[in-house]
Amino acid sequence: MNLIERTGMGLLHRMDPEKAHDLSIKALGSGLVPLPGDPISSPRLRTRLAGLDLANPVGLAAGYDKNARAVQALMGAGFGFIECGAATPRPQPGNPKPRLFRLSENGAIINRFGFNNDGAEAIAARLAARPGGIPVGLNIGANKDSPDRAADFAEVVRIAGQAADFLTVNVSSPNTEKLRDLQGADALTALLAGVISARDALPARRPVFLKIAPDLDDAGIADIANVAKSVGVDAIIATNTTVSRESLTDPQASETGGLSGRPLFARSTRVLARLYRMTGGHIPLIGVGGIGSVEDAWQKMRAGATAVQIYSALIYGGFSLAAEIAKGLDQRAERQGLTSLSELTGSGVDDWI
């Protein structure tokens, strides 16, 4: 982290977390944030993910740029791919404030945003206006007051699907009441069938990813794996935030919402490894949850990830973190004699089962 970035981070951490988040989006859009430029890349880092060519396997997770307001700037932040959203068919304000909390003692975040966003049409227009370059995907969700939440997912695909490079079905946020009920086998099969049908009607095919919760038991993970294989999901993102509150010391740990950041790492990585084992490595997995260093990303890949995503760690480590992790992965792979990081994927599953 350079001096300018360190100074900016210090100022942001003196502000209310959501105001700081919004200000960082505006600063990015205004070109005020120093960014590394093109993503770090090498033959070892280049990754093929569900038909997408990535310069490196380090992505930005959904939730930071919910409304695709800073996509062009983020494309110069060193990431190999970016995910915006979540988008719902209609705009909605989300849950009452305050709804974002920094747990600085634990390197964590709690949020209970509740899919606040500008709606699929506005987000699609911004995505469509971005320049070419790295893949940019859209996380999709359902309106809180929808009488048919499963249908909402397909509706977002119809509205915004063509504007994104991939689409992530988000049934794992803990901040919309009963949304996680859609992770059950029957409900999930029907929902994904509707999404894939809407995707197939687009002028060009878009990969469909599924984002799952870290709080599933083995039976729930097995259901996810079986459904994903049966309906033809292109990749699975493991995992979203957790409702667990293990070993937290920060005074704000009792706030409700989804917990992300460092305390999520072990839980989410165990789910990732079990999912890799249950899918036989035949469905690409994206590891997310608690990644804040090269070692964390390395372990996610050993546990079965083809690519990784970061978000919460940026709040503590700044936007230089993506490039730092990509460089570190490349250097470590070179030292260990790997010609591609794909050789690492799944090599340490037994350590996490």
ChimeraX attribute file (.defattr): number of C-alpha atoms within 10 A of each C-alpha:
attribute: neighborCount
match mode: 1-to-1
recipient: residues
	/A:1	13
	/A:2	9
	/A:3	8
	/A:4	11
	/A:5	17
	/A:6	14
	/A:7	11
	/A:8	13
	/A:9	19
	/A:10	12
	/A:11	11
	/A:12	18
	/A:13	15
	/A:14	9
	/A:15	12
	/A:16	13
	/A:17	18
	/A:18	18
	/A:19	11
	/A:20	17
	/A:21	18
	/A:22	12
	/A:23	14
	/A:24	20
	/A:25	21
	/A:26	15
	/A:27	15
	/A:28	19
	/A:29	16
	/A:30	11
	/A:31	12
	/A:32	11
	/A:33	18
	/A:34	16
	/A:35	18
	/A:36	17
	/A:37	14
	/A:38	16
	/A:39	23
	/A:40	23
	/A:41	20
	/A:42	15
	/A:43	12
	/A:44	19
	/A:45	24
	/A:46	19
	/A:47	23
	/A:48	16
	/A:49	18
	/A:50	18
	/A:51	11
	/A:52	15
	/A:53	15
	/A:54	22
	/A:55	25
	/A:56	31
	/A:57	30
	/A:58	30
	/A:59	25
	/A:60	27
	/A:61	23
	/A:62	22
	/A:63	18
	/A:64	22
	/A:65	22
	/A:66	22
	/A:67	24
	/A:68	26
	/A:69	18
	/A:70	23
	/A:71	23
	/A:72	19
	/A:73	20
	/A:74	23
	/A:75	25
	/A:76	17
	/A:77	25
	/A:78	29
	/A:79	32
	/A:80	32
	/A:81	27
	/A:82	25
	/A:83	26
	/A:84	27
	/A:85	28
	/A:86	29
	/A:87	32
	/A:88	29
	/A:89	25
	/A:90	18
	/A:91	17
	/A:92	17
	/A:93	12
	/A:94	17
	/A:95	15
	/A:96	9
	/A:97	9
	/A:98	12
	/A:99	17
	/A:100	20
	/A:101	20
	/A:102	22
	/A:103	19
	/A:104	15
	/A:105	12
	/A:106	15
	/A:107	19
	/A:108	23
	/A:109	25
	/A:110	24
	/A:111	21
	/A:112	23
	/A:113	23
	/A:114	21
	/A:115	26
	/A:116	21
	/A:117	24
	/A:118	20
	/A:119	24
	/A:120	26
	/A:121	17
	/A:122	17
	/A:123	26
	/A:124	22
	/A:125	14
	/A:126	16
	/A:127	25
	/A:128	13
	/A:129	11
	/A:130	17
	/A:131	10
	/A:132	10
	/A:133	15
	/A:134	22
	/A:135	19
	/A:136	24
	/A:137	26
	/A:138	32
	/A:139	26
	/A:140	28
	/A:141	28
	/A:142	27
	/A:143	23
	/A:144	21
	/A:145	9
	/A:146	12
	/A:147	10
	/A:148	11
	/A:149	19
	/A:150	22
	/A:151	17
	/A:152	22
	/A:153	27
	/A:154	25
	/A:155	22
	/A:156	26
	/A:157	33
	/A:158	19
	/A:159	20
	/A:160	25
	/A:161	28
	/A:162	20
	/A:163	21
	/A:164	21
	/A:165	21
	/A:166	23
	/A:167	28
	/A:168	27
	/A:169	25
	/A:170	26
	/A:171	27
	/A:172	25
	/A:173	26
	/A:174	22
	/A:175	21
	/A:176	21
	/A:177	10
	/A:178	12
	/A:179	18
	/A:180	17
	/A:181	12
	/A:182	18
	/A:183	23
	/A:184	15
	/A:185	18
	/A:186	11
	/A:187	13
	/A:188	21
	/A:189	20
	/A:190	15
	/A:191	21
	/A:192	24
	/A:193	18
	/A:194	19
	/A:195	23
	/A:196	20
	/A:197	13
	/A:198	18
	/A:199	21
	/A:200	14
	/A:201	13
	/A:202	16
	/A:203	9
	/A:204	10
	/A:205	14
	/A:206	23
	/A:207	21
	/A:208	25
	/A:209	26
	/A:210	24
	/A:211	22
	/A:212	25
	/A:213	23
	/A:214	25
	/A:215	18
	/A:216	16
	/A:217	10
	/A:218	13
	/A:219	9
	/A:220	15
	/A:221	23
	/A:222	18
	/A:223	20
	/A:224	24
	/A:225	22
	/A:226	15
	/A:227	20
	/A:228	22
	/A:229	15
	/A:230	11
	/A:231	14
	/A:232	15
	/A:233	22
	/A:234	22
	/A:235	22
	/A:236	25
	/A:237	25
	/A:238	28
	/A:239	29
	/A:240	26
	/A:241	27
	/A:242	24
	/A:243	18
	/A:244	15
	/A:245	15
	/A:246	10
	/A:247	9
	/A:248	16
	/A:249	13
	/A:250	14
	/A:251	10
	/A:252	15
	/A:253	20
	/A:254	11
	/A:255	15
	/A:256	17
	/A:257	23
	/A:258	20
	/A:259	27
	/A:260	27
	/A:261	27
	/A:262	18
	/A:263	22
	/A:264	23
	/A:265	21
	/A:266	17
	/A:267	18
	/A:268	26
	/A:269	30
	/A:270	20
	/A:271	25
	/A:272	33
	/A:273	28
	/A:274	21
	/A:275	25
	/A:276	24
	/A:277	19
	/A:278	18
	/A:279	19
	/A:280	12
	/A:281	16
	/A:282	12
	/A:283	22
	/A:284	22
	/A:285	32
	/A:286	26
	/A:287	32
	/A:288	31
	/A:289	34
	/A:290	29
	/A:291	28
	/A:292	22
	/A:293	18
	/A:294	19
	/A:295	14
	/A:296	20
	/A:297	27
	/A:298	22
	/A:299	24
	/A:300	35
	/A:301	29
	/A:302	24
	/A:303	30
	/A:304	29
	/A:305	31
	/A:306	27
	/A:307	27
	/A:308	26
	/A:309	27
	/A:310	25
	/A:311	26
	/A:312	26
	/A:313	22
	/A:314	18
	/A:315	20
	/A:316	19
	/A:317	17
	/A:318	17
	/A:319	22
	/A:320	18
	/A:321	23
	/A:322	31
	/A:323	23
	/A:324	17
	/A:325	25
	/A:326	26
	/A:327	20
	/A:328	17
	/A:329	23
	/A:330	24
	/A:331	14
	/A:332	15
	/A:333	19
	/A:334	14
	/A:335	9
	/A:336	8
	/A:337	9
	/A:338	14
	/A:339	15
	/A:340	17
	/A:341	24
	/A:342	21
	/A:343	14
	/A:344	20
	/A:345	23
	/A:346	22
	/A:347	14
	/A:348	17
	/A:349	23
	/A:350	13
	/A:351	11
	/A:352	18
	/A:353	15
